[in-house]
Amino acid sequence: MNKQTFFAISVPAFLFVGGYALLASGPLKEKETPPETYEVVAQAENEAVGAATPDTKPEPKNVTEGKDTLPRDLCVNHGSTISMHIHPIVLITINGEAQIIPADIGIDASCMKAVHTHDTSGKLHIEYPRQESFTLGDFFANWGEVFKENQILDKKTNIQHELKMLVNGKESTEFENLLLQDNQRIEIIYQRRGN
């Protein structure tokens, strides 16, 4: 069996592994295996990597595509080569009251997913390295909320309430299967029947 030898690190340091600069999450001692969790700080390939300061946020990690990775789950960053960048608008009204779509859906400290928001305007950002088909269901999946022909968020259709979707002013029955396009205006309306 081939043993790997690691050297003691007494202060945080960058390790270069597989084209990435990694910040070790703990000290390494000779003949120990490295900690299993690392924070991806910057992609070393074709970049100059400097020391991180306490107020420097790590760059988003890149989730690699694979047979089990959905395109909506790919982590992207604005410095990446992006060939697809579209901005549909989603508006949700429940019983006459506009709902706020939160900022930073699909974004956390380590990843900005291909389908995300930056603010509460309802403007979606879809960014991807190549042309790809994304649906409204992809957005709701990244948000962690339900949207389908008989439910929006926690509101289900019933004998008194209906759910309508307008796309650029025209009624659509595609709901979660609607393919997202640039400058599309999507209105989701949950209301009393007959309104």
N, C-alpha and C positions, 0 to 999 in steps of 0.2 A: 504494500500500500504506500502510495506517495504522500509523505507528510509535508504540510505547508508550514513555513516558519514565518512568524510575524514579529515585529519589533515593538517594544514598549513605546507608547505615546502618552506623554504626561500632560499635554495641552491639546485642545481641539486642533485637528489637522485635516487637510484634504488628502484623500486617497484617490488615485486615478485608476478606475476600473472600467473596462469595456467602453471607453470613450466618454465616461462621465467623471466629474469631480464629485467625490462623496465626502460628506462630513461625518466622521465616525461618531456614533452615539455614546461611546464609552471607551475607556482605555483598553489597549491591546497589550498582552504580555506574550513573551516568546513562547511558542508551541501551543498557543490557544487558538481556537477558531475565532474569526472576527464576529462581532455582534451581528445578528441577523437583520437588524433594522438600521438602515442608513437614510439620511435625508439627502435627496438629490439637490445639489446646490446649483450647478450649472453644467451645461453640456460642454465638454472640453474640446470636442471636435471643431476645428476652425474658429475657436474663440480663445481669447486671452482670459485666464481665470485669475482673479485677484482674491485677496483675503476678504472674508465676509465680516461685516461689522454688525453689532447687535441690532441696529435698526435697518439692516438690509434684509428684505424678504427673499426667501429662496425662489428661484425661477420655477415655473410649473414643471412637474416631471412629465415625461412623454410616455404615455401608455402605448405600447406597441400593438399594432394590429395583429390579430390572430384569428383562428377559426371561431373562437369563443368570445371575441371582443366585438361588440356592436359599434358601428360607426359613431353613434351618439356618445359613447363612453371614451372615445379617443381624447386624450389631453392635448391641447394645442396652445401655442402662445403667439402673440402678435409678431414676434421675431421669426417665426417659422415661415416656410414657404407655403403660402395659402393661395390656392387657385380658386376656391369657392368662398365667397363672403357675401351673404345675403341678410336682409333685415325685414322680415314680416312684422306686422303689429298685431297683437292679440288684446282684445278688450272683452272683459267679462262683466255682465250685469246680472245680478240676482234680485228678483222682485223689485226692479227699478233702481237698485243701488249699485253703483259702479264698484267693482272689487279691485283692490290693489294687488298687482302682481309684484312680488318682492324683487328687490335688487339681488344680484349675485346668485341667481339660480344656476346651478351647474358649475359654481366656482367655489373652491376652498383654498386653503393655504398651499396645497401641493398640486392642484389641478384646475385647469379651466377646460371644461368639456366642450366638445364641438358645438353643442346647442346650449346657449346660456343667455343670461341677461346681465346688464351692468347697472340698470337703474329701475325705477318703478313706473316707467312710462308705458310698459307693455311692448316695447321694442325688443324683439328677439334678435340675437346675433348667432348666425350659423356660419362657422368657419371650418374649412376642411382642406387638406392638402390636394384634393382633386374633386371633380364634380361627383356628387353623391345625392341620393334621394333621402330626404329627411321628412318625417311626418309630424303633424301636430301631436301625435301620441308620443313621439320621441321627447318633445319638450315637456309634456306632462310627466313622463317617466323620470326625467332628470329633476323635475320639481318635487316628485314624490306625491303627486296628487292624482285623483281619478278624473278622467274625461272620456266619455263614450256616449253613444246615442241616447242613453237614458239616465246619465248622471254627469254632473259637473261639481267638482269638489265633494262636499258632503250632501248635496241636494240631488235627490232622485225624482224622476218624473212619476206622476201618479194621476189619479182621476182629476185632480184640480190644477196640476202644474205640468207645463210642457218645456221642452228644451229645443231651441232653434239655433242654427248657426248661419250667419251671413258671411259670404266671402266676396269682398269688393261690392257689397250691396245686394248680392244675389243669394237666395237661400241655397244651402248645400246640405246634403245628407252624408257627406264623407266623414264628418266628425273626427275621430282620432286618426283616421286613415288619410286625411287631407295632406297632399304633398305641399310642402312649404316652398314659397317663391319670394323673390325680392319684391319689396314694397306692397305685399299682399296685406289687405286689411281684413282681419278675422274678428267677427263679433259673435260672442257666445252669449245667448240670452236665455235665462231661466225665468219663467213668468207664469202667471195664472193663465189658464187656457182661455182663448177668446180675446186676448189683448192684441 
